[in-house]
Amino acid sequence: MDFKEDFEKINSQTDNYFLKTKKIISKFGDKQVTYAIFLRRPGILAIKMAMDWIKFVASKRKIKIILKSPYKEGDWFGAGEPILYITGSMKNLVDLETLYLQKIGPSCIAAANAYQMCIDLPKSSFIAMEARHCAGTDMSNMMSYAASVGSKSAKKKKAKGFIGTSVSETSKYFNLNSGLGTMPHALVGYAGSTMEAVRMFHATFPKENIVILPDYFGKEISDSIAVCKEYGQLVKKNKVLVRLDTPSGRYIEGLDLAKSYNILEEFSPQSISEYRSEEELKHLVGPGVSAAAIWYLRSKLNDEGFNKVKIIASSGFTNNKCKAMALAISPIDVVGTGSFLPEKWSETYATADIIKYGNEKRVKVSREYLLKKLK
């Protein structure tokens, strides 16, 4: 995240009424103020980037800004609870609100989403693949950082959590030096077959794991097994995985709706023995990467003696889809997802209210609750 660029563009990127307020304060006199920052829904504190930016501005302006939070990074907070207090010169703070709020709300909600995914599927590892869904590199940095914060909180409860991200720029948040990933569907199309794509990949990156991407030609089962047979020695070394990414427009090879129910009846009967919502059933037995599809692939690999081959699941793994996979105890080793991004953007709106002017506590009517924790 380029703090210097943000600093240099404060006047052009902040709301104009804050700039006008700054001129008025400059004319009539400055005051020491305290802001309280809050969200309207619960979340997980992921505000380090916002705090680092405020500190950067303070150093550039050679002023003192005091930042205090009642929570530690990674803690849950409640709706309407102040998550950060900012104290300093009103003249030097008033024009920062637009920019620091942009760095607070989305991160906190994405961190909460990432945490919940990890908790729902504690035995699965996650890879953050949100970069191409973000509106620029700043957002990508915030979202990957948020995933790392939510993941760390989930790991405290014994979940495996996020192990990395798909781009090198943000891999540092997961203590890595580069992004994770093997091949896109474009390479399979270029190669002309799943097998040829794997051969090209292995010839170019002989030391890396092989990740089979078998849905391009609709042969999720047969192509996966064929590749495993050809690279049997690598299978024995746990260096072959299958990434299931079948689009929601069709069932994987060998399945339909009736067979999907049969698969879950065999491997995960509890998942369909009770009432399930329409959305849950879509994730359990619908087309695409369903719980039934994952169980079916797992069983076919096992039948061929490929028990060591791990399964990576991707394609729309939202919080709700992770919960459905948990219902079926789906045998997922790794989840690739960018769907921890906030789904309802209005939930990410962070708000800043001044609650203290000089030594006087004062806040607009209906926001008095913000004063409760102010010392």
C-alpha positions in Angstrom: 0.0 0.0 0.0 1.5 3.3 -1.1 1.1 5.6 1.9 3.1 8.3 0.3 0.8 8.5 -2.7 -2.3 8.6 -0.4 -0.7 11.4 1.6 0.1 13.5 -1.5 -3.5 13.1 -2.7 -5.3 13.9 0.5 -6.8 17.1 -0.9 -8.1 15.5 -4.0 -9.3 12.2 -2.4 -11.0 13.4 0.8 -14.6 14.7 1.0 -14.7 18.4 0.2 -16.7 19.4 3.3 -13.7 18.2 5.5 -11.4 20.5 3.5 -13.8 23.5 4.0 -14.0 22.6 7.7 -10.2 22.7 7.9 -10.1 26.2 6.5 -12.7 27.3 9.0 -10.8 25.9 11.9 -7.6 27.5 10.6 -9.5 30.9 10.7 -11.2 30.6 14.1 -8.8 28.5 16.1 -7.7 24.8 16.5 -8.9 22.4 19.2 -7.7 19.1 20.6 -10.4 16.5 19.7 -11.0 12.8 20.1 -12.7 10.7 17.4 -14.5 7.4 18.0 -14.6 4.9 15.1 -17.2 2.2 14.9 -19.1 -0.2 12.6 -22.8 -1.1 12.6 -22.2 -4.8 12.7 -19.8 -7.1 14.6 -16.4 -7.8 13.1 -12.8 -8.7 13.8 -10.3 -5.9 14.4 -8.0 -5.5 11.4 -7.0 -1.9 11.5 -3.2 -2.0 11.4 -3.1 -0.6 7.9 -5.3 2.4 8.8 -3.3 3.0 12.0 0.0 2.8 10.1 -1.3 5.3 7.5 -2.4 7.8 10.3 1.1 7.4 11.9 2.7 8.1 8.5 0.6 11.3 8.1 1.5 12.4 11.6 5.2 12.0 10.8 4.9 13.9 7.6 3.0 16.7 9.2 5.3 16.6 12.3 2.3 16.5 14.7 1.3 14.2 17.5 -1.7 11.9 17.0 -2.7 9.4 19.8 -4.3 6.1 18.7 -5.9 3.8 21.2 -8.1 0.8 20.7 -10.0 -1.2 23.4 -9.2 -4.3 21.4 -6.2 -6.2 20.1 -5.8 -6.9 16.4 -7.8 -10.1 15.7 -10.3 -9.6 18.6 -14.0 -9.7 17.9 -15.9 -6.4 18.5 -19.7 -5.7 18.7 -21.9 -3.6 16.6 -21.7 0.1 17.5 -18.7 -0.4 19.8 -15.8 2.1 19.4 -12.9 0.1 18.0 -10.5 3.0 17.7 -10.0 6.4 19.4 -8.0 9.1 17.5 -6.9 12.1 19.5 -5.1 15.2 18.1 -5.4 18.6 16.5 -8.7 18.9 14.8 -7.2 21.0 12.0 -4.8 18.1 11.2 -7.3 15.3 11.7 -10.4 16.6 10.0 -9.2 16.0 6.4 -8.1 12.4 7.1 -11.4 10.8 7.9 -12.4 9.8 4.4 -9.1 7.9 3.8 -8.7 6.1 7.1 -12.3 4.9 7.1 -11.7 3.3 3.7 -9.0 1.3 5.3 -11.0 0.1 8.4 -14.5 -1.2 7.6 -13.8 -3.6 4.7 -10.8 -5.1 6.4 -12.7 -5.8 9.7 -15.5 -7.5 7.9 -13.3 -9.5 5.5 -11.3 -10.7 8.6 -14.5 -11.9 10.2 -15.5 -13.7 7.1 -12.1 -15.4 6.8 -12.2 -16.4 10.5 -15.7 -18.0 10.1 -14.6 -20.0 7.0 -11.6 -21.4 8.9 -13.7 -22.3 11.9 -16.3 -24.0 9.8 -13.7 -26.1 8.0 -11.0 -26.4 10.7 -9.3 -29.4 9.0 -8.9 -27.6 5.6 -6.2 -25.2 4.7 -7.1 -22.0 2.8 -5.5 -20.0 0.0 -6.5 -16.4 -0.4 -7.4 -15.9 -4.1 -9.2 -12.6 -3.9 -6.8 -10.4 -5.9 -8.6 -10.5 -9.2 -11.9 -9.6 -7.5 -10.4 -6.4 -5.9 -10.7 -2.9 -7.1 -6.9 -2.3 -7.3 -3.8 -3.2 -5.4 -4.6 -1.2 -2.3 -7.8 -3.3 -1.8 -6.0 -6.5 -2.5 -3.4 -5.6 0.2 -6.2 -4.9 2.7 -8.1 -8.0 1.9 -5.1 -10.3 2.1 -4.1 -8.7 5.4 -7.6 -9.2 6.7 -7.6 -12.9 5.7 -4.3 -13.3 7.6 -5.8 -11.6 10.7 -9.0 -13.7 10.7 -6.9 -16.8 10.1 -4.6 -16.2 13.1 -7.7 -15.8 15.3 -9.1 -19.1 14.0 -5.7 -20.9 14.5 -6.0 -20.1 18.2 -9.0 -22.4 18.1 -7.0 -25.2 16.3 -8.1 -24.4 12.8 -5.5 -24.8 10.0 -6.5 -21.4 8.5 -5.0 -19.6 5.6 -1.5 -20.8 4.4 -0.9 -18.2 1.7 -2.2 -16.1 -1.1 -2.2 -16.2 -4.9 -0.1 -13.1 -5.5 3.5 -12.4 -4.3 2.7 -8.8 -3.3 0.6 -9.9 -0.4 2.4 -13.2 0.5 4.2 -11.4 3.3 1.1 -11.4 5.4 1.4 -15.2 5.5 5.2 -15.3 6.1 5.9 -16.3 2.5 8.0 -14.7 -0.2 5.9 -15.6 -3.2 2.3 -16.4 -4.2 0.8 -19.9 -4.4 -0.7 -21.5 -7.4 0.0 -23.7 -10.4 -2.1 -23.3 -13.6 -5.2 -21.6 -14.8 -7.8 -23.0 -17.2 -6.2 -21.0 -20.0 -3.1 -23.3 -19.9 -5.3 -26.4 -20.2 -7.0 -24.9 -23.2 -3.6 -24.0 -24.7 -2.3 -27.5 -24.1 -5.3 -29.2 -25.7 -5.8 -31.7 -22.9 -5.5 -32.0 -19.1 -2.7 -34.5 -19.4 -0.7 -32.3 -21.8 -1.1 -29.3 -19.5 0.3 -31.3 -16.6 3.2 -32.5 -18.7 4.1 -28.9 -19.8 3.8 -27.7 -16.2 6.0 -30.5 -14.8 8.6 -30.0 -17.6 8.9 -26.4 -16.7 8.6 -26.7 -12.9 9.9 -30.2 -12.1 10.4 -29.6 -8.4 6.9 -28.2 -7.7 3.8 -30.2 -6.8 1.5 -31.2 -9.6 -2.1 -29.8 -9.3 -4.5 -31.4 -11.8 -7.2 -29.0 -13.1 -9.6 -31.5 -14.7 -12.8 -29.7 -15.3 -11.9 -27.9 -18.6 -12.9 -30.9 -20.7 -15.5 -32.2 -18.3 -13.4 -35.2 -17.3 -12.9 -34.6 -13.6 -12.7 -38.3 -12.7 -11.1 -39.9 -15.7 -8.5 -37.2 -16.3 -7.6 -37.1 -12.6 -7.0 -40.8 -12.5 -5.1 -40.8 -15.8 -2.7 -38.2 -14.5 -2.2 -39.9 -11.2 -1.4 -43.2 -13.0 1.2 -41.4 -15.2 2.8 -39.7 -12.2 2.6 -42.6 -9.8 6.0 -42.0 -8.2 5.0 -38.4 -7.4 1.7 -39.6 -6.0 3.7 -41.8 -3.5 5.6 -38.7 -2.5 2.4 -36.7 -1.8 3.3 -34.3 -4.7 0.0 -34.7 -6.7 -3.2 -32.9 -5.9 -6.5 -32.4 -7.8 -8.2 -29.0 -7.9 -11.9 -29.3 -8.3 -13.3 -26.1 -9.9 -16.3 -27.3 -11.9 -18.6 -24.4 -12.9 -22.1 -24.3 -11.5 -23.7 -24.9 -14.9 -23.1 -28.7 -14.9 -22.4 -31.7 -12.7 -19.0 -33.2 -12.6 -18.3 -36.3 -14.7 -20.4 -39.2 -13.6 -22.9 -37.3 -11.4 -26.4 -35.9 -11.6 -28.9 -34.9 -9.0 -30.1 -38.4 -8.1 -26.5 -39.8 -8.0 -25.4 -36.9 -5.8 -28.1 -37.8 -3.2 -26.9 -41.4 -3.4 -23.3 -40.3 -2.8 -24.1 -38.4 0.3 -26.4 -41.2 1.5 -23.3 -43.4 1.3 -20.6 -41.2 2.7 -22.4 -38.5 4.6 -26.0 -39.5 5.4 -26.3 -37.0 8.3 -26.0 -34.1 5.8 -29.3 -34.9 4.0 -31.2 -36.7 6.8 -32.6 -33.4 8.2 -34.3 -30.4 6.6 -31.9 -28.3 4.5 -32.5 -24.9 2.9 -32.5 -24.4 -0.8 -29.1 -22.8 -0.7 -27.7 -25.6 1.5 -29.0 -28.2 -1.0 -27.4 -26.4 -3.8 -24.0 -26.7 -2.1 -24.7 -30.3 -1.0 -26.1 -31.9 -4.1 -26.3 -29.3 -6.8 -24.1 -28.9 -9.9 -20.6 -27.6 -9.7 -18.3 -28.2 -6.8 -20.8 -29.7 -4.4 -20.2 -31.8 -1.3 -21.3 -34.8 -3.3 -18.9 -34.0 -6.0 -16.0 -33.8 -3.6 -17.0 -37.1 -1.9 -17.4 -38.7 -5.3 -13.9 -37.6 -6.5 -12.4 -38.8 -3.2 -14.0 -42.2 -3.5 -12.9 -42.7 -7.1 -9.3 -41.7 -6.2 -9.4 -44.1 -3.3 -10.7 -46.9 -5.4 -7.7 -46.6 -7.6 -5.3 -46.6 -4.7 -4.6 -42.8 -4.8 -5.5 -42.2 -1.1 -2.6 -39.8 -0.8 -3.8 -37.5 -3.5 -5.2 -34.3 -1.9 -8.2 -32.4 -3.1 -8.2 -28.6 -3.5 -11.8 -27.2 -3.8 -12.5 -23.8 -5.3 -15.4 -22.1 -7.1 -17.6 -19.7 -5.0 -16.5 -20.8 -1.5 -18.5 -18.3 0.5 -19.2 -18.5 4.2 -22.4 -20.3 3.5 -20.8 -22.8 1.2 -18.2 -23.6 3.8 -20.9 -24.2 6.4 -22.6 -26.6 3.9 -19.4 -28.4 3.3 -19.0 -28.8 7.1 -22.4 -30.3 7.3 -21.3 -33.1 4.9 -17.8 -33.4 6.6 -16.5 -33.0 3.0 -13.0 -34.4 2.5 -11.4 -31.1 1.4 -7.7 -30.6 2.0 -7.3 -27.1 0.7 -9.9 -24.4 -0.2 -9.0 -21.7 -2.7 -11.2 -18.7 -2.2 -11.6 -15.0 -2.6 -15.2 -15.1 -1.3 -14.2 -13.8 2.1 -14.5 -10.4 0.5 -17.5 -8.6 2.1 -20.6 -9.6 0.2 -22.9 -6.8 1.4 -20.7 -3.7 1.1 -23.0 -1.5 3.2 -21.9 -3.6 6.2 -18.4 -2.4 5.8 -19.2 1.3 6.4 -17.1 2.6 9.2 -18.1 5.8 10.9 -16.1 8.4 12.8 -17.7 10.8 15.3 -15.9 13.4 17.4 -16.8 12.7 21.0 -14.6 15.2 22.8 -13.7 18.8 22.0 -10.9 20.0 24.3 -11.9 18.8 27.8 -15.6 18.7 27.0 -17.4 15.4 26.0 -19.9 16.2 23.3 -21.5 14.1 20.6 -24.5 14.4 18.4 -27.9 13.3 19.8 -28.4 9.5 19.5 -24.7 8.7 19.6 -24.3 9.2 23.3 -23.5 5.5 23.7 -20.1 6.3 22.2 -19.1 8.2 25.4 -19.6 5.2 27.7 -16.0 3.8 27.3 -14.3 7.2 26.9 -12.0 8.0 29.8 
